[in-house]
Amino acid sequence: MTHSKKISALIITLNEVNHIEDVIKNISFADEIIVVDSFSTDGTFEKLSALKNVTIFQREFKNFADQRNFAIQQANHEWILFIDADERITDKLKTEILETINQPQDAVAFMIKRLFFFKKKRIRFSGFQTDTTYRLFKKDKVTYIKDKIVHEMPQIDGKSALLEHNILHYCFDSAAHYKSKMEHYAKLKAIELHKKGIKPNFFHFYIRPCYKFIVNYIFRLGFLDGKEGFEICYLSAYGVYYRYQMLKTLVD
């Protein structure tokens, strides 16, 4: 499909050697591909360097909002397509993206629903069934909020909409991989809470993790995802507990 409006595809990476070649191939329809790498040590940067159609920046990682805003600043085209290394765009979504940016519409930013896979198994519940995220937007209409350093949130100057087709998210290869990501997010969230002056207490350490597990496993039907559902819900709750353990070290 030919298209007149141009797209800059952006990725931020850290140690994504198992995904990087596939994701670059997946977004080859973009007019430019920019990767901001946080000094990967697993061969990600070397694989990227061998690709001719990729512009690479190596930059210290401070937080997700900061890294994404830097990536946006490097883009040369009107439309931004943000994708994580473990995400894949289906052919139907690709067609929809290209049709959307080349037709008149009021929206300046588009959310996309993600379908999650854990150990290559589709996760249909466990709190993931309603996950949507902004992935397509006009460069000059979106900035990631600086204070939201984890689970980053874009500030949108204009209307937004939801695309019909989904993005595939091969988020975690193993329970250990999921646990390490939960701990990484928890540390950043602890910094965010510390800046707000929040001090952890019994409620944070015990009630909130239990509540997280019960909501995801029971009310959001995690038990229907089988053994993987239990692992995900348990580790999500662990991430909440670990967040406040990290906050405690900052307060002390």
Secondary structure, DSSP 4 states (H G I P E B T S, - for coil): ---SS-EEEEEEESS-TTTHHHHHHHTTTSSEEEEEE---SSSHHHHHHT-TTEEEEE-----HHHHHHHHHHH--SSEEEE--TTEEE-HHHHHHHHHHHTS--SEEEEEEEEEEEETTEEE--TT-TT-EEEEEEEGGGEEE-TT--SS--EEESSEEEE-SS-EEEEEESSHHHHHHHHHHHHHHHHHHHHHTT----HIIIIIHHHHHHHIIIIIT-GGGGHHHHHHHHHHHHHHHHHHHHHHHHHH-
